[in-house]
Amino acid sequence: MVATPIGNLGDLTDRARKVLTDVDLIAAEDTRETRHLLAYCGINTRLIAYHDHNESKAAARLIEFLESGLNLALVSDAGTPLISDPGYELVATARARGLEVVPIPGANAAICALCAAGLPSDRFLFLGFPPRTSAQRRAWFAPLAREQATLILYESGRRAIETLTDLGAILGPDRRVVVARELTKRFETFLSGSADELARRLATDAEQQLGELVILVEGNRSPQTADAAEQGRVLRVLAAELPLRQAAGLAAQLTGARKNDLYKLGLALGLAAGPPDQSAEPD
């Protein structure tokens, strides 16, 4: 498992360079991207595609190569394999077959961003990429609202504004958020503020909407039960996108209040007329 640079090609370690030179075969998420790296290093090792769309079929073939005595390196487009990239099935199968799996450490965008973001780093939760629709994202963020660890997620620049907006709606205006872009490259940027502030900042700067970003969110510093006003705010936000029963359940996780109490509050606020699929009061 060979980590490759996330931007600056000079970050490839000597050990990684030697492994990529010496192995019989390199399995790459995108052979075009990896070919650029190999050309930079003067490496001519054979490449084979291994990505999300052919993972099961390719993994079986690669296991055959390994069991025949060949040495294989797995790389992703950039960074450490398996971290929001393919490779799990191959590693799990190799381990199950008693084959040796060796990590060659190096760059990782999440850790790179965390160490320079100025947010607590003693405890963090890596989330990968969020769902693509607003309703799904808000439901995905809601159970994380009481999490005290720093949250780290990846996002496409073209969806970053919407994701930051949903973060602000669910987590409120008091969380510190950092957006890291172009890590290790010439125009590396760290932007800090609330989720809403950063959404507005990105909306006025198209350059910040390019490529993939790392978004880091301060953990919940006050995980106690929220007051009634906050419970109502959270419930309204969720009920605008979800059936009241589901919104009440997620709001309970977020605020610490009882689900039944929030359901009754939603009825009192007239929120049951929202999205379809309303049903009886939850247990």
Protein Blocks (a to p, Z undefined) as FASTA:
>chain_A
ZZddfkbmmlpcfklmmmmmmmmbdcdfblmlmmmmmmmnopabdcddddfklmmmmmmm
mmmmmmnopacddddfbdjehiapahklmmmmmmmnopacdddddddfklmmmmmnopaf
kbccdebjadfbfklmmmmmmmmmmpmbdcdddddfklmmmmmmmmmmmnojmbccddde
hehiaklccdeddfklmmmmmmmmmklmgcjddddddddfblcccdfklmmmmmmmmmmm
mcfklmmmmmmmmnopafklmmmmmmmnopmmmcehiacddZZ
